[in-house]
Amino acid sequence: MRPAIAGRSGAARSPGRWGRLLGAALALGVLVALGGCSRSDSAQLDAKRRIGAIRADGVFEGGRLRYAETDFHAQGQGRPGGVLRVAVSSDTHTFDIHASSSGNMQWLGRILYDCLVAQDEKGDISPWLATSWDISPDGLTYTFHLRQGVTFSDGTPFDAEAVRVNLDHMRDPRIKSPLAAFYIAPYDHGEVVSAYVFRAHLRQPYAPFLDVLAQSWLGMISPKQIRETPKSIIDKPIGTGPFVLKEYLRDQYAKFERRADYDWSPPVLRHQGPAYIDRLELYFVPEALIRYSALLAGQYDVTLDVPPQNAEAVRANPDFELHSRIRKGNPTRVLTFNTQRPPFDDPRIRLALAKAVDREGIAWIQGFGEFRVKSDYLAANTRHYDPRWRDALQYDPAAANRLLDEAGWTARDAEGFRVKDGKRLHAEVLQSGGSGASTSAAVALQSDARKIGFELTLRLLPQQQLTSPRMTGDYQVLGGSGYWHTNTPDGLTMLYHSQAIPSEKVIAQNASRLQDPALDDLLTRARGTTDPDKQKALYSQAQQRLTELVPSVPTYESHAISAWRKKVKGILFDTSHNVPVFVNAWFDEGQP
């Protein structure tokens, strides 16, 4: 076990607060107490934080976030030719989208694969490889009419049998799918009605079925490859997408060439024919400073992972475009409580700690002013997001102290920590030993908790060693829990329904191990109706219920920050994932 990290003391809103927090982030893992800054320094940091919020992409209206429809549409013809060089932070180590939950698959999947359907610019379902579909009155049967003339890059035709093989592959226990299989869990079996008509039969009504089929992780892989050489999908993928993988060196690069015969982009993009660029080269550059410096030096045309500490500098550079987009689904959580283990089996304790967390400070440590603070359970651009509950968990140490008093933790020991029945109010945070910013955020959390008399200690483990306790529930609270992006409000089901509790036999995502019959009922009924008004009401009640149950501490929205040189034109944003897609990208050589 790693030793506990000492907490910090001091007033929550002292003039040096922002200086210490920013210093902790800059320390990049050197966990030491840092000095304060002057009142003028703090004012400058606050000003920069406000600027970052103002310049973020999108427009907030009534608490909900929307993006311009033109962000998703091609604006006229582009110029063919050229090699687009793209830097990203990490390799996925597999191109089998059905076997991965990597966030990079959001954009990587659009390079190689296509989906049955797409979301349009308003978030509604629109055609792609399926030109139309019919849903039975009981919601158990979906009949897809497929586009003809589509082929995989190995020449195999895309047809109803290809869809059947792909859906079976997603839930094949041999690939241990951590995501796609869960997304289509209600799917029972497929029926090939004719060459270009496929019927999906569900075990129960599942309104998000079309939404999840629009996501990259559920793209179509060559059925011939799935049947004959499934292991080759890892590094020799075969899809119907606009590019084909030509070279791949693990943790170094992946190079793609355009398909000259590609002509089936989703209508929402308004792009016709093959991609404009001849070649797309991905380079895996984990070091943030190198990724930023190489972008400025012209080594790369695009980076999909702008380091947040450099975002303001890129935004101010006249040679670049910078985009900070919020992903749909569940926002980033800094803590996820095990609601079945003390002390977090008491919802008052969970609520108290949630209200003690200074989200603005954590967001600064992680995002340097780029991340929008969040204290409710659904991203602001997700369908049926209800902003009425956005302040339910806002920073309020006084309320946190009252809640702990109500829970019986009224006495204090010599160090100022709360005690009851001779035991100190204590919890161990289990967390991956990742970035310095993440562990610095944990230090700030300890400080916030200490101010209400709650002792948090931190245990750092390699990422692979977190799998076992997560499956067995052997933890009190998980730190750095991350985000769960999905293009449907059913992301709440995936994280908080009792049927989604992980175990050694079930790969699932309810790490809070929450079991609440009222919430389960709301989420189950929302899944079972296609009536948008009923869905809206049910998901609103579910969001309210979560602010009462507090299974985790939402902290800030999940941002995807990308940038490219202004000579790169035509990059559009994917309607499901809000990340760049490259089929329409082209070069304007008259720009720097």
N, C-alpha and C positions, 0 to 999 in steps of 0.2 A: 504494500500500500504506500502511496506517496504521502508525505506529511501534509497536514492541513495547512492551508494558506491563511496567514493572519488577516483578520479584518482590519478596516480602517475606521477611524473616528472622525468627528467633526460635524458641523451643522449641515443639513441637507442642502441648503441654499446659500452657503457662504460665498463671498466674492471669488474665492479661489477654486470653487467646485469644478467649473468647466475646465480650468487649466489642469487640475489633477487628473480628471477623466481623460482628457485628450493626451496627456502625458502617458497615462497607463496604456493607451492604445499604441502610441508610438514606441513604447518600450519593446513591443514585439516579443512578449513572453518573459521579459526580465521582471519578475514579480517583486518589486520593491516599492516602498512608499515614496511618493514624489512630492516635491514642494509645490506650493500654491503659485498663483500668478496675481498680477495686479488687477485692480478694478477695471482699468482700461483694457487689459488683455481679455478679461471675461466679457466685456461689452463687445469687443471685436469678434469673439467666438459666437456670441449670441447673434450678432449681425450676420455673420457668415451662415449660421444655421437657418436664419430666416430666408436668406437669399436662396439657399439650396432648396428650401421648400417651395419658394415661388417659381423657381425655374424647372421643377420636376415636370415631366411630360404629363399631359392629360389635364382635364378640367373637372373640378369638383362642383357639383350642383346638388344642393340639398343633402350634402354628406356623401353622395355617391360619385364615383369616378367614371368619366367617359373619355374616350379618345376620338380624334377626328377620323371620320370614315375614310378620308383620303390616305391615312396611314396604311390601309390595307389594300389599296387599289393601285394598279399600274397607271401611270400618267403618260400615255403615249408610248411610242416605240423607242427602244434603246439601240445602241450600236454594238453589233457582235464583235467578239474577239477579246483576247487578253487573258491574263492569269491573275486571279484574285488570291492574295495571300492573307490568311486569317490566323490570328493568335488567340489561343484559348488557354485556360489555366490548367486543364487536366485531361487525361485520356480516359475513356470509358472502359478500355480493355476488352470490349466486346462490341460487335455491331449487331448482335442479336437483340433487337429492341424488345422482344417478348420476354427476355430473361434478365432485363435490367430495370432498375429504378433510378438510374442516374439522371440528374437534371439536365445534363448535356444532351440527352436524347431528344429534348424538346426541339432543338434546332438540327441536330445531326439526323434525326429521323426524316426531316423534310428534304435533306440532300439525297437520300437513298430510296425512300419509300413514299408511298401514297396511302391514303386511308379511304375507307368506304364513303364517308361523308365528311363535311367540313362545317365549322361554325362560320356564319357570315359576320359582317361588321357590327351587327347588333347583338350577336351571340345566339342567333337562331340557327337551326340546322339547315344546311344547304347541300346541294349535290357535290359529288366528286367522282369516285369510281362507281358509285351507285347513282344513277340518274334520277331515281324516284323510289318510294317505298310506301307500303301500306301497313297499318297497325290494326290488329283485330280489336273489336270492342272490349274484350276482356284484358287487353294489354299483354297477352302471352305469346303472340305470334307477330313477327316482323317479316314482311316479304319485300326483298330488295330486287329491283330491276337494274341490272348492271350495264355499264358502258361497254360497248363492243369495240374491238380493234386495239385494246390495251394489251401490251406484252411485258413480261419481265425481261431483264437484260440478258437472260440466257435463252430467250426466244420462246419460253413457255407462255401460252396465252393466259390472260387473266379471265377467269370465268367463275361460275358458281362453285365448282369443285375446289378452286383455289381458295375461296372464302371459307369453305368448310374445313379444309386442311389447316388454314391459319388459325381459326378459332379453336380447333382442337389442340394445336401447338401451344397456344397461349396458356392453356390449362393443363398441359402435359406435366405430370409431377416430376418427370426427369429433368426438366429445365429449371425447376424450382422458381417459378416466376414470382417475384416479390410485389408485382404491381398489376400487370395485364390480367393475370388470372383472377385477382381480387376484383378488378373492374368489371369483369364479365361473369362473376360468380353466379348470378341467377340464370345464366345460359345453360340450357339442358342439352340440346342437340340441334344439328343442322340438317336441312333437307334440300337436296339438289332437285329443284322442280323441273328445270330445263337448263340448257347450257348457260343462259344468262339471267336466270331467275333463281334466287336463293332464299330459303325460308328459315329463319331462326326461331326456335321454340324455347321459351323461357319457363322456368319452374314457377315463377311468381311475377307479378307485374313489376316493372323496373323502369321508371320514367327516365332515368339518366342514361339508358342504354345507348341512344344515338349520340349523346354528348361524349361519352367515353370512347366510342368508336371513331370520333373525330381527332383523338389525341395521338401524338406520334408513336407512343408505346404500343399502339394497336394497329400499326401499319401492316401492309401486305408483303410477305416474303414469298419467294418462289416456292410453290408447292413441290416441285421436283427436288429442290434443295432440301426442304424439310423432310421429305420421304427418304431420299437417297444418301445425302451427306449432311445431316443436321449439324454436326460439329463444325463444319466449314463456315457456318454463318458467323462464327466468332470473328474471323478475319478475312473472309471472302464472301461478303454479303451479296445477295442477288435480289433486287427489288424492281419496282416499276418506276422509280423516281427519276428526276431530271439529270442525275449524275451517277456515274459508275466508279467504284473504288478501283484504282489502278496500282497504288503503292501504299504500303502501311508498315511502319516501324514503330513498335510499341513504345509509348512514352516519348516519341520523337516527332512523328508527323504522319499524316494521312493525306494522300493526293487523289483527287477525283477528276474525271473527264466528263464533259457533258454528253448526253445521249442525243445524237442527231435526229432520231425519230420520235423524240418525246413531244407529245401534243395533247396532254390531258391534265394541265394544271387545274386546280379548283376554280370554278367561275368567279369566286369572290376576289381572286387576285387580278382578274382581267388581263392575264398574260396568256398569249397564244404562241404555240410552237415551242421549240427547244429553248434552253437557257441561252442567254447572250454570251456569257463568258465561256472560253474554251476549257479552262482548267481552274479548279478550286483547290488550293493547298492549305491544309490545316497544320499548324505547328503548336505543339503542346509546350507551354512556357509557364511553369508553376511559380516562378519568382516574379512577384508583382512589380518590383522596380525595373527589372529587365523588360517585362512585357510593356510597361509604360514608355521606357526610354527607346525601345526598338520601334514602337509605333511613331514616336516623334521623329525618329531618325529615318523613317521611310522604309524600314525593313519589312513592315507589314502594312497592308492597306486598311485592315479592320481588326479590332479586338472585340471579342464577345464578353470579355471579363475585365472591364476597366477597373483598376483598383480604386475603391471609393476615395482613398486619400488623394488621388490624382484627378478625380472627376472634375473639380472646379477649374483646375488648370487646363484640362482638355476643353472644357466648355468655353473658356475664355480665348482659346487659340483659334484665330480666324481660318486656319487651314483644315479644321475638323468639325464634324457634327458629333454631338454627344446625346445619347438617349437613355433616360432612366425610366424604365417601364415597370409597372407593378403587375405581378403574376396573379391570376385568379386563384381562388381556393382559400386555403388556410394561411394566415400570416405566420411570420417567424415567431417561434416560442423560445423564450430564454430558459424556462423551467417547465418540466412536465412532472406532475405529482403522481406518485403511486397511491391512488385513493383507497387502496386496500391495506395499507401499512401505516402504523402510527408515525408521526402525529397527523399525517395528512388524510386519515380516515375521518377527520372532523372538518367539515366544509368551512367552518369559521377560521380554522388555522390556514387553510388554503387561501381564503379571501383576504385574510390579514397580510399574508406574505405578498400576495399579488398587489395589494394597495401600498405596500412598503417599497415596491420596486420603482426606482426613478427611471422610467422608460426613456426620457430624453437623454439622460446620462449614458445609458446603455447604448442607445442608438448612435450617440456621438462616438463612443468607443469603437463600435462596429462599423459605422458608416460615415463618420467625419462630416455630418450634416446632410448627407445624401438620402438618408432613410426616413420615411414618414412614420412617426410614432403611432402605435396601434394598441388599443386596450379592449378590443372585442374580437370575435372569433371567425369572422369571414372577411376576406379581402374586399375593399370598397368598390371594385369593379366586377364583382361576381354577381350573376343573376340572383335576384331576391335578397341581396344584402339589405339589411335594415339598420340605418344609422341611429335609430333611437336608443340603442344600447351601447353606443360608442364610449360613453363616459362612465359606465358602471364600475369599471375596475381602475379608474384613473388614480394617479399618485395622491395618497392621502394618509400620511403617517399617523395622524391623530385618530382617524377611523381604524387604522390597523391596530393601534394600541387598545382602543376600546373593545375590539373584537377579541383580542387575546385575554383581556380582563374578563369578558363574558364567558370565555372558554375555561376560566378558572386558573389561568396562569398569571396570578396577581403578585406573587412574591418574587423577589430578586435575590441573587446570590452576590457575593462580594465583588464579582466582576461585572455586575449589572445585567446578567442574563436571567431570564425568567425561569422559575422553578415551580414544580407542583409535585406533591407526594415524594419529595426528596430527589426528584429527577429534573435535570436541566432541559429546557426546551431546545432540542438539538436535532439536526438532520444532516445526513451525509449526501452530498451532491455527487453523483456518478457521471463522469464526463470523459469524452475522448480527449487525449492529450494533443489537441490540434494546434490551431494558430495562436500566436501570442495575443491577438486581439480577443479571441474567445476566452482564454484564461484570464486576461485582464478584465473582461466583463464579469467573470466569476468573482474576481476580487471586489469589484464594485457591488455585486450582489451581496457579498458577505458584509460589506459596510452598511448597506441599506438594511439588511436583516438585523445587524447588531444594534442599530438605533432603536429598534422596537424590542430588544431583548431576546432575539432569536439567534442561536449559534448555528451557523452553517460551516461545515468543513467540506473540503473538496478532495475527491479521489480521482486521479487521472489514470485512464487505461488506454492502451492502443485500441483503435477502432474495432478490430476484429475480436477483441476480448469483451466487447460490450454486448455481443450477440447473445451469449448464454444467459446473463442476468436479465436481459430484456425479455427473453422468451419465458423465463421462469418467474419473473416478478421479484427477483432478489435485489431490490433497491428501494430507497425511500423517495428519491427524486432524481430525475435525469436533467442534466444541464446541457446547454447548447443544443436543444432538441431540434432546431431547424424549422423548415417550413414543409408544408404538404401542398404542392400545387396540383390543381385539377381544374378543368374548365366548367365545373358544375358545383352548385351548392351542396351536392351530395358528398363533397369532401368532409362535411361534418359527420356523416355516417361513417366514413372511412377512419376517422380519428377517434370518434367518441361513442359509437354504438357498442353495446356489450358483446355482440357477435364478432366484433373486430378485435377482441383481446388476443394478443399473440400468445402462442404456446410452442412447445417443442414440436407439435404436429401441425400447427396452423401458422402460416406467415401472414401476419396482419399488423395493423398500425395503431391500435388503441393502447398506447404505452402507458396512459394514465390508469388503465384497467378499470375504467369507469363503468359502473353498472347502475343505471337509473331507469326504471321502467317508464317513467313519464317521458324522458327524452327518447328512449327507444321507440315508444309509440308514435311520437311526433315525426321522427325520422323515417320510420317504416311507412307511415301513412303518406308522407311527402314523396317517397319512392314509388308508391303505388298509384298515384293519380297523375294524369296528364293535364288536368285542369290548372292553368297557370295561376288563377286567383287562389285556388285552394293550396297550391304549392307555396305561393308567396306567404300566405297566412301561417302555414305549418312551419316553414323555415324561419319565419320571424319569431314564432313561439320557441323554436329550438334555440335560436340565438339568445333569446332572453333567458331561457333555462340554463344555458351554459354559463352565463354571467352569475347565476346563483350557485351552480355546482363548482365552478372554477377548477376544472381538471388540469389546467396549465396556465402559464402566464404569457399571453400574447404580448409582443413587445414592439415590433415594427413590421411594416408591410414587406413582402418579399420582392426586392428590386432586382431586375436584370439590367445592368449598365453596360452599354455597348457604344462604340465610337468608330468612325471611319473617316478617311480623307475625303474632302469635298469633291475630288474628281470621281469618286465612286457614286454613281447614281442608281436609282431604281430599287434600292433595298427596301423591301416591304416588311411588315410585321405580321406574324402568324396570329390568326384570330383566336386560336385556342391557347397558345402559350405566351403570346406577347413578346416573342423573340424574333430576331431577323430571319428572313428567308431569302435565298439567293438566286432563285430561278429568274428573277427580273433584274438582277444587278448588272450594271454595265459601266464602262469608263468614259468619262468626258475628259479627253486629254488636254483640253484648254484650261483645266483647273489644276492647282498645285497638288 
